[in-house]
Amino acid sequence: MPNIDYVGVDLNERPNISVKMDLTATPIRSEAFDAVICVHVLEEILDDRKAMRELYRVMKSGGWALISVPTRIEQLTYEDPTIVTPDERQRAFGEVAHVRIYGHDLADRLKECGFQVQVDLAKDVPQQVREKYGLRDDENIFYCLKP
């Protein structure tokens, strides 16, 4: 869209990535973005709270973020920093790169950083939109506002 400047960010170099960086220590100036979309990233970051604080810092006041991660909403977040090998992580978290499985307390972690948080279920999004953006029916979407 001609009226949107998009910055793709990743820890690794990939196609369509504008900036290679660590989300826990971004070189981006404070209050640079009106919006942030962070999909299936935080579950791979050891210090996720630091990454959340960085997301908050780079957003403008009044900005918003859509955050989605694998979640088991009926439980608390499960993480264990002693689980480090790919095989152990696969067994514990379902993916070799994951370091946790989030639970319903993800909203609290985001609130601790200053966000106002609303949790929506992807199943409540129209089917056509879910298909277009690859949202699973069981996915939770954390809509975060920076006051």
RASUL-V127664 format. One record per residue. N is the residue number from 0. RES is the residue in three letters. SS is DSSP state (hx for helix, st for strand, lp for the rest). BURIAL is 1 if it has 9 or more other C-alpha atoms within 8 Angstrom, else 0. D_FIRST is the distance of its C-alpha to the first C-alpha in Angstrom with 1 decimal. Layout:
# RASUL-V127664
n:N res:RES ss:SS burial:BURIAL d_first:D_FIRST
n:N res:RES ss:SS burial:BURIAL d_first:D_FIRST
This chain:
# RASUL-V127664
n:0 res:MET ss:lp burial:0 d_first:0.0
n:1 res:PRO ss:lp burial:0 d_first:3.8
n:2 res:ASN ss:lp burial:0 d_first:5.6
n:3 res:ILE ss:lp burial:0 d_first:5.6
n:4 res:ASP ss:lp burial:0 d_first:8.2
n:5 res:TYR ss:lp burial:0 d_first:9.3
n:6 res:VAL ss:lp burial:0 d_first:13.0
n:7 res:GLY ss:lp burial:0 d_first:14.7
n:8 res:VAL ss:st burial:1 d_first:18.3
n:9 res:ASP ss:st burial:1 d_first:21.4
n:10 res:LEU ss:lp burial:0 d_first:25.1
n:11 res:ASN ss:lp burial:0 d_first:25.3
n:12 res:GLU ss:lp burial:0 d_first:23.6
n:13 res:ARG ss:lp burial:0 d_first:21.3
n:14 res:PRO ss:lp burial:0 d_first:18.6
n:15 res:ASN ss:lp burial:0 d_first:15.1
n:16 res:ILE ss:lp burial:1 d_first:17.0
n:17 res:SER ss:lp burial:0 d_first:16.5
n:18 res:VAL ss:st burial:0 d_first:19.6
n:19 res:LYS ss:st burial:1 d_first:22.8
n:20 res:MET ss:lp burial:1 d_first:24.5
n:21 res:ASP ss:lp burial:0 d_first:26.7
n:22 res:LEU ss:lp burial:1 d_first:25.2
n:23 res:THR ss:lp burial:1 d_first:28.6
n:24 res:ALA ss:lp burial:0 d_first:28.6
n:25 res:THR ss:lp burial:0 d_first:25.3
n:26 res:PRO ss:lp burial:0 d_first:25.2
n:27 res:ILE ss:lp burial:0 d_first:22.4
n:28 res:ARG ss:lp burial:0 d_first:23.5
n:29 res:SER ss:lp burial:0 d_first:24.2
n:30 res:GLU ss:lp burial:1 d_first:21.7
n:31 res:ALA ss:lp burial:1 d_first:18.7
n:32 res:PHE ss:st burial:1 d_first:16.1
n:33 res:ASP ss:st burial:1 d_first:15.2
n:34 res:ALA ss:st burial:0 d_first:14.6
n:35 res:VAL ss:st burial:1 d_first:16.0
n:36 res:ILE ss:st burial:0 d_first:15.9
n:37 res:CYS ss:st burial:1 d_first:19.2
n:38 res:VAL ss:st burial:1 d_first:20.3
n:39 res:HIS ss:lp burial:1 d_first:23.7
n:40 res:VAL ss:lp burial:0 d_first:24.3
n:41 res:LEU ss:hx burial:1 d_first:26.9
n:42 res:GLU ss:hx burial:1 d_first:29.5
n:43 res:GLU ss:hx burial:1 d_first:29.8
n:44 res:ILE ss:lp burial:1 d_first:30.4
n:45 res:LEU ss:lp burial:0 d_first:34.0
n:46 res:ASP ss:lp burial:0 d_first:33.5
n:47 res:ASP ss:hx burial:1 d_first:30.8
n:48 res:ARG ss:hx burial:1 d_first:31.8
n:49 res:LYS ss:hx burial:0 d_first:31.1
n:50 res:ALA ss:hx burial:1 d_first:27.6
n:51 res:MET ss:hx burial:1 d_first:27.0
n:52 res:ARG ss:hx burial:1 d_first:28.4
n:53 res:GLU ss:hx burial:1 d_first:26.0
n:54 res:LEU ss:hx burial:1 d_first:23.0
n:55 res:TYR ss:hx burial:1 d_first:24.5
n:56 res:ARG ss:hx burial:1 d_first:25.2
n:57 res:VAL ss:hx burial:1 d_first:21.8
n:58 res:MET ss:st burial:1 d_first:20.2
n:59 res:LYS ss:st burial:1 d_first:20.5
n:60 res:SER ss:st burial:0 d_first:23.0
n:61 res:GLY ss:st burial:0 d_first:21.5
n:62 res:GLY ss:st burial:1 d_first:18.8
n:63 res:TRP ss:st burial:1 d_first:18.6
n:64 res:ALA ss:st burial:1 d_first:18.7
n:65 res:LEU ss:st burial:1 d_first:18.8
n:66 res:ILE ss:st burial:1 d_first:21.5
n:67 res:SER ss:st burial:1 d_first:23.0
n:68 res:VAL ss:lp burial:1 d_first:26.1
n:69 res:PRO ss:lp burial:1 d_first:29.0
n:70 res:THR ss:st burial:1 d_first:31.2
n:71 res:ARG ss:lp burial:1 d_first:34.6
n:72 res:ILE ss:lp burial:0 d_first:34.4
n:73 res:GLU ss:lp burial:0 d_first:38.1
n:74 res:GLN ss:lp burial:0 d_first:39.2
n:75 res:LEU ss:lp burial:1 d_first:38.8
n:76 res:THR ss:lp burial:1 d_first:36.8
n:77 res:TYR ss:st burial:0 d_first:38.8
n:78 res:GLU ss:st burial:0 d_first:38.9
n:79 res:ASP ss:lp burial:0 d_first:41.6
n:80 res:PRO ss:lp burial:0 d_first:41.3
n:81 res:THR ss:lp burial:0 d_first:44.3
n:82 res:ILE ss:lp burial:1 d_first:42.5
n:83 res:VAL ss:lp burial:0 d_first:41.2
n:84 res:THR ss:lp burial:0 d_first:41.7
n:85 res:PRO ss:hx burial:1 d_first:39.1
n:86 res:ASP ss:hx burial:0 d_first:41.7
n:87 res:GLU ss:hx burial:1 d_first:42.5
n:88 res:ARG ss:hx burial:1 d_first:38.8
n:89 res:GLN ss:hx burial:1 d_first:38.3
n:90 res:ARG ss:hx burial:0 d_first:41.3
n:91 res:ALA ss:hx burial:0 d_first:40.5
n:92 res:PHE ss:hx burial:1 d_first:36.7
n:93 res:GLY ss:lp burial:0 d_first:35.8
n:94 res:GLU ss:lp burial:1 d_first:33.8
n:95 res:VAL ss:lp burial:1 d_first:35.2
n:96 res:ALA ss:lp burial:0 d_first:32.6
n:97 res:HIS ss:lp burial:1 d_first:32.7
n:98 res:VAL ss:lp burial:1 d_first:35.0
n:99 res:ARG ss:st burial:1 d_first:35.0
n:100 res:ILE ss:st burial:1 d_first:34.3
n:101 res:TYR ss:st burial:1 d_first:33.0
n:102 res:GLY ss:lp burial:1 d_first:34.8
n:103 res:HIS ss:lp burial:1 d_first:34.5
n:104 res:ASP ss:lp burial:1 d_first:35.1
n:105 res:LEU ss:hx burial:1 d_first:31.6
n:106 res:ALA ss:hx burial:1 d_first:30.8
n:107 res:ASP ss:hx burial:0 d_first:33.8
n:108 res:ARG ss:hx burial:1 d_first:32.6
n:109 res:LEU ss:hx burial:1 d_first:29.2
n:110 res:LYS ss:hx burial:1 d_first:31.2
n:111 res:GLU ss:hx burial:0 d_first:33.5
n:112 res:CYS ss:lp burial:1 d_first:30.6
n:113 res:GLY ss:lp burial:0 d_first:30.0
n:114 res:PHE ss:lp burial:1 d_first:27.3
n:115 res:GLN ss:st burial:1 d_first:27.7
n:116 res:VAL ss:st burial:1 d_first:27.2
n:117 res:GLN ss:st burial:0 d_first:26.8
n:118 res:VAL ss:st burial:1 d_first:27.2
n:119 res:ASP ss:st burial:1 d_first:25.8
n:120 res:LEU ss:st burial:1 d_first:26.7
n:121 res:ALA ss:hx burial:1 d_first:24.2
n:122 res:LYS ss:hx burial:1 d_first:26.7
n:123 res:ASP ss:hx burial:0 d_first:25.9
n:124 res:VAL ss:lp burial:0 d_first:22.3
n:125 res:PRO ss:lp burial:0 d_first:22.2
n:126 res:GLN ss:hx burial:0 d_first:23.1
n:127 res:GLN ss:hx burial:0 d_first:20.2
n:128 res:VAL ss:hx burial:0 d_first:17.8
n:129 res:ARG ss:hx burial:1 d_first:20.2
n:130 res:GLU ss:hx burial:0 d_first:20.3
n:131 res:LYS ss:hx burial:0 d_first:16.5
n:132 res:TYR ss:hx burial:0 d_first:16.3
n:133 res:GLY ss:lp burial:0 d_first:19.9
n:134 res:LEU ss:lp burial:0 d_first:21.5
n:135 res:ARG ss:lp burial:0 d_first:25.3
n:136 res:ASP ss:lp burial:0 d_first:27.3
n:137 res:ASP ss:lp burial:0 d_first:29.4
n:138 res:GLU ss:lp burial:1 d_first:26.6
n:139 res:ASN ss:st burial:1 d_first:26.5
n:140 res:ILE ss:st burial:1 d_first:23.4
n:141 res:PHE ss:st burial:1 d_first:24.2
n:142 res:TYR ss:st burial:1 d_first:22.1
n:143 res:CYS ss:st burial:1 d_first:23.0
n:144 res:LEU ss:st burial:1 d_first:22.9
n:145 res:LYS ss:lp burial:1 d_first:24.0
n:146 res:PRO ss:lp burial:0 d_first:26.3
